[in-house]
Amino acid sequence: MSPRDRRLQQDNKELHALVAGVDSLIRIKSEEGIPPDKYVIAYHLMGLQLDHQDNVIERDYHEMEVYLPLEYPRGQPQLKMLTPVFHPNIDPSHVCQGDFWGAEERLEDLIVRIAQLITYQDYNLKSPLDGRAAEWTENNLNQNLFPVDARDVFPASRSTGDDAEELPKVNFDSNDDLGVRVFDRNEASQSGSPNPDQDEKSSSVDDLGIRILGNWEEGEQPEATSSPEGEDSFQPEAEPVNESEAEDDREIRRKVDELEAENASLKAQLAEVPSGAVTPIVQIWLADSEANPEGPFTLREVCMKIGSGQADLDDYAFVHGIDDWIPLRQVFSDKI
């Protein structure tokens, strides 16, 4: 048996011993190879992620793929998160190991160290992989948010003895209807109660009942403090409002209002057309931008085509009594 295979066997034995206890927050979901050189590790721990609106929310389950390459153990294990994580030292394709790994290191210690990263028991803001997460973390250092999960990630079997210091336990809210466990930072620290005003600013509840920590771009800056020389610490200026973008938003709102009004008018006219009429009230021919005429249609049929998207108010129409093609919008404005 090669030295690498012996090392892989030893790693497998130690990993199974690590997760054997019922109290373990770390599990082996799958393993591949004889001896195994690829694992999927499941972490039943609280970490952070971004939702589709870039709000920072909590996630209580994570998976990480571990691959031990041919140059292992001299070469580092290759780590990749399979579930979303919002952390300064983790990105979708890579997990930062720093200078932690060496041939003499144990794989189980690396697995536990990643658990400490996920829970924000450990993070490095000086050389981050995820700049957004680093910025958000730095802006919230004084908000009693960290660690996100203070539970000891080492199983009881790995404790150093009865005298080992026990980390404070954190009480979390129950799962919501989507199975997403969300963060209540009132319970994140056992040392004291945060300022109620800070709670109102940094935590809110969306329409699904998910409590969020806030948008990563909206982290609050700490209040100005005076230096020993009496000079105020630097405070970044507020980002100016883009008047052009604001005007664009108002113009879009006006157009939406106009289209809604036109839609309401068409519905009212359609309601006045008898649904069982045999003889058409008016015959209308339609032509698209390439002048391909179709018809004739009744007024009711035209309204139905507009409602289903088969016709547009900017299409052209021909109506008996009118000498030329006119925009369909004008047919309705003339109340034919």
Secondary structure, 3 states (H helix, E strand, C coil): CCHHHHHHHHHHHHHHHHCCCCCCCEEEEEEECCCCCEEEEEECCCEEEECCCCEEEEECCEEEEEECCCCCCCCCCEEEECCCCCECCEECCEECCCCCCCCCCCHHHHHHHHHHHHCCCCCCCCCCCCHHHHHHHHHCCCCCCCCCCCCCCCCHHHCCCCCCCCCCCCCCCCCCCCCCCCCCHHHCCCCCCCCHHHHHHHCEECCCCCEECCEHHHCCCCCCCECCCCCECCCCCCCCCCHHHHHHHHHHHHHHHHHHHHHHHHHHHHHCCCCCCCCCCCCEEEECCCCCEEEEECHHHHHHHHHHCCCCCCCEEEECCCCCCEEHHHHHHCCC
